[in-house]
Amino acid sequence: MPRLLVLNVVGLTPRLLRHAPALRRLAEQGCARPLAAVTPALTCPAQATYLTGQPPSRHGCVGNGWYSRELAEPLFWKQNNGLIDGEKLWHEARRRHADFSCAQLFWWYNMYADVEWSVTPRPIYKADGRKIPDFYSAPAELHAELRQKLGDFPLFQFWGPASGIASSRWIADCALHLYRSRQPMLSLVYLPHLDYCLQKFGPDHPSIAAEVAAVDALCEELIAEVRADGGRVLALSEYGVTAVSGDVAINRALRRAGLLRVRQEQGEDKLDCGASDAFALADHQVAHVYVRRPERVAEVKALLERLDGVELVLDRDGKRLYSLDHPRAGELVAISRPDRWFSYYYWLDDAQAPDFARTVDIHRKPGYDPVELFLDPRLPLPRLKIAWTLLKRKLGQRSLLDVIPLDASLVKGSHGRPTDDADAGPLLISSEPDSLIGDSVPATAVRDVILAHLQANPLSMRHDSVTATVAR
């Protein structure tokens, strides 16, 4: 059985491929096709679809987070692999190949996946407010080995205002080390670098060409290692990022309509999900809107359809049409226009914003917040403030690292709504000529494409796998 490397180069599109010589060469020597993205075109739904061959209505990952009606709490960026319903591709691979093994590196929902090796970000949260960079590994003893070999995982370069190539470099080095030392038959490798640049600056910014080249250089090292070993390579992305000109403050609209409720806590507005008649979990260009009483769904839908920047609002029938009819989904799902995105902001006065709003806090915010990629431009010396805050924490003092602005206009790129132009959407590249058929590959077919590339002849399954995927 040939060994296979799957590179998840987030945000890569056919249009950006011209800036990536190694990946372009891989496509020219093998083949490439646009990917028809899943809805919503977000990290967790896309990856779960790639691993299971199923849409969100079946695997249950309807976004990067959802609302737990039982707990009356939003749940964002959880990590247990058990949250993906259904069989994963490695289960089928084991049935076909007795010697199959898999390394899953930084793909989401990674913890407790029944693969041989897994590594994923997992910061340590101390009681005094410190967030210490760290990672989770299985088996557990792999943690010490990787830390000694690669150093601490650069968590603050993985997400936040300092995000950059360093985190993708660490992941690539981790993949190389495991490929050489453990020899997994399948390596699933997540390289997030482009995602943050594209959201921060937009896909047309002059700096993007250099950022594509930077992540391409990491891919080149991995591709060279695998090809020299006689292995195969698939490179794919999850979505394309489109230029945006502003946000849709969906929760503020619901609050002004008297549907969203807040609690006052020490002068701060805190979203009270359980008491709200309707509120939204904003997730890039998609928002799940949870409506407490069924008789108010039509009223809320009409309100959302009138909001500037909203393109579509899916009700029960619409969710079924888009394969989003799952209990975790909101009663309504709003999709923005391609040039807009949904902010989670629900307060009407910045003076009453919750303390976490001005921090990097991916779990407490009721929605995804791309503004966390920026330092507040109004702060005179933000890096000095960061250094002073971290020093106080080291001295045992609790201190809030409130350096994130509350200005949604800073964000220049977003995703979640599948792109109208295939050249601006995700793509799939194979090192094997003629192994991909059709004008594009459905997201639900990626599982079978990966399994086919683990066969002696990747062409032997291609027609059956695509037919079976469409039938599902």
Summary of the structure (lengths in Angstrom):
residues: 472
radius of gyration: 21.9
end to end distance: 27.2
largest distance: 64.7
contacts: 1656
relative contact order: 0.20
helix: 38%
strand: 21%
